[in-house]
Amino acid sequence: MKLKNYYKPLAVSCLALAVVPGCARQNGTHPGPEGDVRAEAQVAAPQTAAPAPTPTWARGGDAAIADVVEKVLPSVVSVSSTRMARMQSPMQFFFGGPPIERRQEGLGSGVIVDASGVVVTNNHVVADAEEIQVTTNDGRQFKAKTVGTDPKSDLAVLQLEGEVKGLVPLRMGSSSALRLGDVVLAIGNPFGVGQTVTMGIVSAKGRANMGIVDYEDFIQTDAAINPGNSGGALVNMQGELVGINTAILSRSGGNVGIGFAIPTDMAKPIIEALRTDGRVSRGWLGVAIQDVDADLQRAMNLPVASGVLIADVQPDTPAARAGVQRGDVITHVDGQEVRSSGVFRNRIAAAGADAKVELRLVRQGKEQTVTVTLGELPGEKDARPGAEGKADTGGLSVRPLDAEARQRLGLGDQPRHGVVVERVEPNSAAARARLRPGDVLLEVNRTPVRTPQEFRAAYGKAKGDRLVLVYRQGATFFTVLK
């Protein structure tokens, strides 16, 4: 059984709630063992009790939890999205035809990071959304547009539209300064009931290889996180944002005390890249890597069972040009120790394309240092529609229909040609035409397309509306991109 089967993204799509009676706490005198309360002969004059001091566990430095909550609540928002989902009906199995379209609504949370109306949330909260609405703590509602998304880290940046005066951004703290056991607060909109605050501690740091997203360095917390908390804030006791709540580990779908948040130290450069370029340019070495376990340590005569083993070096890559070899064990990147392949991938990716990094490695028992000029992770250039030459393709990012794509999509030898939709830009012509990732585009204005280049050429050549032939779930249908 794979644990990753139980990871739950925290956006809410459909919900029914039941109110359970008998859970309210009563204030006042509790009955004695026999259930009676003894009357006093004389009633003492009522006195005003002094307020109880805030217990030590409810303080962070000189701030009480209530003070921190009051400070950060205005910066956390509710994010609702609307998208069209296509489903196959039983009749289609016998008679074919296009899928049935259903309107689907999602709900999550977000954090205001700039007074101009910039909101950070999770990618899965707004992915493929046609409409996005943000509700602030004071009840104001704004339409929002997507500035950029990064599915590989599950982050998205939104821009509120309209008059955005009076917004309160949340100051970003350093997640690396967190220690295990530090008190943290999770704030969001679980199950759509409204803004909710829960408290816990930092249970672990640097959680990777969880199978949730491609790039992971999660903070683990036992603060209660539930569906609807996605994109909400994890804050420290100084009222600073230290994480973006993202997922939980649960068999039931509810909180069991294992929640995960993207640390701000990882999120900051991604947010900045999305705000500036609308996409993330990650560094790339061109190697296959694996962790060093105890068996490899003994076989390779290494001092400790840590570091990253280079299992393969692809030809004509930054690693190959710098002289990195199969069998090298990387121990440090730019002077910082790396103990696992997950940490190593994150460090290289975060450095960015064209960056120079210093790798300290062990080769045949001897330490040496290699300087590498990183390339850009393949596929990142096309991660945002129109990135190549800013060509207008209706908000579509496409890739070849090759053997890997056929295997991933479960396609046999049909269709024989076409291009695969990799991503659909929200609020684009493709989104309005109900196209979605995984669709295979066969024709543009009755002209067959076999490669992404042919698709871009045919789309750019067409004037006005584009008639597109689409293959989906064994059937073809036409749609118009306006």
N, C-alpha and C positions, 0 to 999 in steps of 0.2 A: 504494500500500500504506500503510495507516494503522498507525503505530507502536503505537497503543493496542491493536491486536489481540494484541499480544504481552505485555501486562501480565498478570501472574499473581498472584492472591491467594495467600497463603502457607499456608492451612489445608490439611491433608492429609485426604483422604477414603478412599483405597484405596492399598495400597503393597505392593511386593515388592522385596526387597533382595538383592543378590548381593555376596559378599565376594570382593574381588580379591586373589589372593595376589601376593607379590613386592613389596609396597609398604612393608614394614617397614624401618626404618632400623637398621642394625647398628652397635653401638658396638665400638671396638677399633682395632687397627692395620690399615691398609689395605695390600694388597700393592703392591710397587713395579711399575715398568713391565713387568718380565718375569713378574710374578705370584708372586715368591718374597719371603721375608722373611729377611734375613741374620741369622744367629745371632751373638751377641757372645761373645767369649772369656770374659768375666767378667760375671756377672749382678750388677747394682748392687742394693744394698739397697732394698726398696720404700719409697717415701715417699708421705706423704699430700699430695695436691695441694690447694692453697688454692682455695676456691670462686671461680669466675670472676665478675668484677663484672658486674652487670646492665648491658647495653649502653644507651647514651643513648637510642636510639630506643624502648626498651621502658619508658621512664619517663615519667610525667606529673607535672611538678613534682618532689616528693620520693618519689612512690609508684611502685613497680614494677607492671607489669601483673598479676603473680600476686597482689599485695596487693589490688588493686582487685577482681579476680575473686573472691577469697575473701570480700571484703566484700559484694558484691552478689548472689552466687549464691543465698543463702537467700530473696531477695525475688522471684525469678523462678519461675513455676509452669507446669505443663502443664495445658491445658484440653481436655477431651474432651467432645463433645456427641453426642447421639443425636436423630435426626429421622426421620420417615416421609416417604419420597419416593414419588410416584405416577407410574407409567410406563404408556404405552400399548403394549399387546401387538399383534402382527400380527393376531390374531383379532378385535380390536376394530374394525379397519378394515372387516371384512366383516360382523360381527354386532353391533357396538356393545357397550354395557355400561360399567360403571364402570371406572376405571383400576386397574391392579395396584399394590398397596402393597408397598414394600420398605423395610426398615430400613436407614438410612444413618448411618454414624458419621464424625465429623469430629475433627480433632486440630489444636490450635494451642497458643499460649503466652499467658501473662498476667503482670502485674506487681502485686505487693501494694503498695498505696499508703497503707494505713491498718491499724494493728495490730488493729482490730476485725474484719478479714476482708474489706476492700474490695479488689477486684481489677479492674484495667483490662485490657481486651483489645480486639481488633477486632470490629466488628459482624458481619463475615462468618464469624467463628469460631463464633458462637452464634446466628445468625439462624434463627428458626423451630425452635429446639431444644426438644425435649420434656424432655430430661434433660441436666443439665450436671454434670460431675464435675471437680474441681480436685485435682491432686496436687502437693504441695509438694516442695521440694528434699530434705527429710528423709524422704520416703516416705509422709507422711500423706495421706489422701484425704478430701475433703469434697464433699458435695453443695452446689450453688450455685444461687441464683435470680438472675434478671435484675432489676436495679434500674432500668435504663433503657438504651436504645440510640439511637444517632444515625447512621442509614445515610448521611446526607449528608456526614459526616466519617469514617465507618467506625470509630466508637468505641462501646464498650459498657462498662457498669459492672456488676460482679457482687458479690453478697454471699454469703460462705461461711456455711454453716449448721452448727450443732453447736458443740462446744467448740473455740474458735479461739485458745487461749492459745499464746504463744510465737512468734507470727508476726513477721517482720521486714519492716517497710515500707521501700521504697526512696525516699530523699530526692529530690525533684524539683529539677533545676537549671534554669538559664535557657538555652534553646536559642538565644536571640538573641546570647548571648555567644560562641557557637561561631564559629571562623574557618575558612576553607578551609585544609585541610591538618592540622587538629587530629586527633589519634588518637582513635578511638572503638571501643568493643567492642559487638558484637551478641551477645545471649544469648537462647537459646530452645531449642526441642525439634524440630530439623529432622528430617523423615521419621519422627518418633516414636522415634528411636534413644536419646533421653535428652538431658539438659542439655548444651549445646554452646556454646563461646565461640569467636568469630572476631574478628579485628582488622582494622581498615582506617582510612581517613581520611575526613574530611568532603570529599566531592568537589564538592558544590554546595549552595546554600541557596535557598529560595524557589521551588522547582520547582512550577509551576502549569500549568493548561491541559493536563494529561496525559491526561485522560479516564478517570481511575481512580475518583474520587468527585466530588461536586458542589463541595465546598470543599477546595482543595488549597494547601498551602504547604510542600511536602515538603523534608526533608533528604535529599540523595542521598549514598550512601556506597558504597565498594567492599568493605566488610566482607562476607564470604560470608554471604548470606541465602538460605535454601532453603525449600521447602514445609514447613510445620510451625512456622516462625518467626513467623507472624502473631501479633501481640499481644505479642511479646517485647520485651525492653528494648534500647535503644541508650543506652549510658552513656559519659560522658566519663572522663577520667583522674583526676577527683576522686571517682569512684564515684557520680555523680549521674545520675539519669534525664534524658536530653535528647530522647528520641524513642521512639515506639512503632512497631516494625517492621511494615510493612503490605504492601508489594508489591515485585515485582521486574520488570525488563524483560528478557524472555528468549524466544527462539524455541523452546527445548527444554524449558522448564519448570524448568531448573536454574539455578544461579547463574552469571552471566557478569560480575559486578562492577558491576552497576547495580541498587542496591537503594534503596528509599524508606521513610522513617520520618516519622510525624506529629510535628512539633516540640512540645515540652512547652508552649511559650508559647501555642500554638494549642489544645492539649489541655486545659490547666488549667481555663479557664472552662467548657468543655463538660462535663468530668468533674464539676465542682461543680454545674452545672445538672442533670445527670442524677441526682446523689446527692440533690439538694434537691427537684426537681420531677418527675424521671423523664422529662423532655424538655428540648429546647433551644429557647429563644425568641430568634430571630435578628432583627436590625434589618433594616428594609426602606425603600428610598427610592422605588421605583416608576419606575425609568428603564431604558432600554435603553442599553448602553454598548459601546464598542469601543476597541481600542488605537490610539494615534496613531503612524502609521508615517511614513517619510520623505516620501512623497507628500502626505499630509495636512498634515505640518509646512510644506511649501512652499506648499501651496494656502491654508492658514489663517494663513500668516506667523507661525508660532510660533518661539520661540527654539531649542527642542530638540525632538527626536522622542520625547517621553515624555509621560506623563499619560494621562488617560482622557477620551475624547470622549463627550459625551451625544448619542446618536443619536435618542432619543425620550423624551418625558416623558408618562407616563400621567396622564389627568385625575383630579382629586380624590385625589391621593396626597401623601405628605409632601414630595416634591420639588416638585410643582406648587404646593403651598401656600407653600413657602419662596421661590418665584420662580426656581427652576432652569429653564433654557431649553435647547431643542435647539440644539446647536452650542457649548455651553459646554465648556471643557476643564478638568477637575478636576486640580489639581497637588498638593494637600495635603489631608489629612484630620486635623483636630486638630493641625496643625503638623507632621505627618509626611508626607514626600514619598511619592507614589504614582506608580510608573512603568508599571504595567500594570493591566489590568482585573481580573486574578486577585487581585492584592494589594488593589485597591479593594473588590472584593466581600467579601473576608475581613475587611477593616477595618470595613465597614458591618455585616456580619453579627455580628461579635464585639462590637460596641458594644451590641447588644441593643435590644429594643423600648422605646420611650419615652425613649431616650437622646437628648441634644442633642449634635450634632456640628457642628464648624465646617469648612466647605468653602472652600478657597481655589481660585478658578477664574479662567480667562482668557476674557473675552467681548469679541469684536471688538477684540482687541489690548490690552485693558485688564484689569489684575488687580483683583479684588474678592473680598470675603468674604461668605459666606452661612451663616447658622445654621439647621440643620434639626432638627426633632424627629422622630425615626424612628418608623415604625410597626412592626408585627409581620409578618414574612414570611407571606403567605397560605398556608394549609395547615398551618402550624406548630401552630395551636391544636388541630387534630384529629390531630396526629401521634401522640398517645398514646391508645389506646382508653379511652373513658370520660372524656375530657378535658372534654367539654361537659356540665357539670352532674353529672359523675361518674356518668352513666347506665350501668347494667349492660347491656352488649351481648355478653356471653360472651367478652370479650377481642378483639372485632372492631373494626377501624376501616374504615369504608366510604366510598365516594364515588359520585357519580352516574354512571350509564351514559350518558355524553354522547359526542359525536362524537370528542373527543380520546381518551377511554378506548377506544372501539371501534377507532380507528386503532392505538393503542398495543398492544392485545391481538390485533389481526388479526381482529376480528369484523366480519361483514357486517351484514345487517339482522336477524340472529338472535343472541341472543334479543331480543324486541321490548321487553322491560322488565326491570327488576331494578336491583340496586346491586352495585358492584364492591368486592371485598375488597381494601383497600389494605394492611392489616397485620394480623397475628395475634399477639396477646400470648403469649409462651411460657408453658407450664404452665396455659393457660386452657381453658375449655370448648371453644372453637373449635379450639385446638391438639389437644385430645384427640379431637375429631371429625374430625381430619385435613383441616381447611380450610386454604387457603393463599392468598397474594396472587394476584390474577388470577381467582379464582373469581367467578362472577356468582350472587348470591343472588336467587331468583325469588319464593319464598314463605316465610312463617313461619307454621307451624300452619295451612297451606292458605289463608292470606290473602296475595294478591299484594302485593308491595312494589315501588314505582316510584322512590322517593326515599330518601335517608338518613333523613329525618324519619319517613317511613312505616315504614322498617325498625325504627328505635328505638322507635316507638310500638307496633308489633306485637310486638316482642321483649319490651318492658316489660309489655305487657298479658297475655302468656301466663303461665300458672302451671305450675311444674314443668318437665318436659323440653320442649324446643322442637324440633319437626319442621321441618327446613329443606330446601327444594328447591334444588339447586345445578346450575348449568350449567358444564360444563368440557369443553373440547376437542370441542365438537360434540355432546355427550351430556349428559343430565340424570340426576341420581340424588338420593335422599333421604339425609339424615344427621340424627342426633339430637344436640343440644347439651344435655348434662346439667349 
